[in-house]
Amino acid sequence: MRTPIDCRGAVGKSILSRGRAAAKQVDEVAPAEKALPPDAEGARLEGVPLGTIAREVGTPCYVYGAAGIREQYAQLRDALGKLDARLHYSVKANSSIAILSLLRDLGAGLDIVSGGELFRALLAGYKGKDIVFSGVGKTEREMEEALRAEVLLFNVESEQELHALNRVSKRLGVKAPAALRVNPEVLVDTPHPYTRTGEKGMKFGIPFDEALSVGKIAATLPNIRLLGLDMHVGSQISQFAPYEVGLQRLLHLRREIERATKISLEYLDIGGGLAVTYDAERSVDVRQFGKVISALVGGSGLKVILEPGRFLVGNAGVLLTRVLYRKRSGGKEFIITDAGMTDLLRPSHYNAFHRIEAVKPTGRTTVADVVGPICESGDFLALDRQIDDAAPGDLLAVQSTGAYGFVMASNYNSRPRPAEVLVDGDKFAVITRRESYDDLTRNEVAVPDWRSE
Ligand SMILES: Cc1ncc(COP(=O)(O)O)c(C=O)c1O
């Protein structure tokens, strides 16, 4: 289903390249008299033919390009210029340990929302000081884990959470570094309502008109160190207004809190949310974004934290899937693939649009629903889509699936989750192996071990 696009620009670029020209580029990087591999005429991600990956790893599988992630990171980093700012990648977008390591090598910190994400972050070699902990429902156990890891900041989302954090910190004999996540209550325009978080009446953050009083309470709690303010207005945002208005509100609140508590705040976390191009949207002008943010917070003396997720990884990945069958029903054409909503939930959950390209185009197109094997009518990758007239056995690449793809995969219909592959130049590696049937049932028992009081 295609979401309406109000701001059309240059058509979103495929990250795939094709044929001998692409192969030549790779040879230029590594000058060897390599014979072209059998998949040379098919689409490649960086230097690696997707056909080779499908043959060796199987389908469905996610394939990410390291160069794309590095480019996005550099672009955003550069756009912030001299601003005292750090990018804390939002782990929820794509939490593969290899992706986290790649971003650590670039200098990123992390934004986490659970104990599981903290566990991954530490496995990937991050230190507590690299990590901010967001999330509307942190448990005391998760707080304890994050305190022991000495995270940089807890982004606290309610007064009750603040008291819980104070309690847990007291138990451990430490002071928790805290920022208040405030709901700036701004208007946010995103393609789907589920990706808005900074509007009035949402579950996220402390309601704006309560934030000053929560700040005053924080200042009195013995095991809390109030260090900053935080907002996150939503995801897939291509206008700057919500950031501008939100930041103005937070800067005003900062002055009020500092005046009332005599505490100087150190951090301003402005969240994530920058959009990527899925279809024909105009891409975000990151330089302009950098200028807007710098103009507002440049002279504030605050250390700025950004939590980009989708922007860094969204366009860097494809979901590789094989056509299983073709069928015609009720005058409609169906392309049935081995990937479905359990592998990529976004089309069915958010009505999200993802470009789909044939790895080796047939040269003919058709209009079809591209659907998965799951027993749900809502299981689709694309509806009424003009698409390559792919036949059973052909490979399709679902574009821009690097963010909120694999991480939202499920085992519904007892389907093992797909593999993940990282490409870097002309090399590729499996970074998450495909789940097995044993993985599916590992934690289950056939005969219950009954207990009673
Ligand atoms: C608190 C927080 N920070 C950052 C992000 C990352 O957002 P995005 O992937 O749109 O940059 C999210 C995602 O919803 C979030 O909830």
The ligand as an ORCA input file, in Angstrom:
! r2SCAN-3c Opt
* xyz 0 1
  C      13.859      7.380     22.284
  C      14.168      7.112     20.857
  N      15.296      7.615     20.342
  C      15.648      7.395     19.054
  C      14.832      6.657     18.211
  C      15.296      6.430     16.814
  O      14.428      6.947     15.889
  P      14.842      6.914     14.364
  O      15.160      5.516     14.019
  O      13.667      7.430     13.647
  O      16.025      7.818     14.239
  C      13.641      6.136     18.700
  C      12.746      5.390     17.802
  O      11.576      5.357     17.883
  C      13.300      6.361     20.064
  O      12.181      5.848     20.582
*
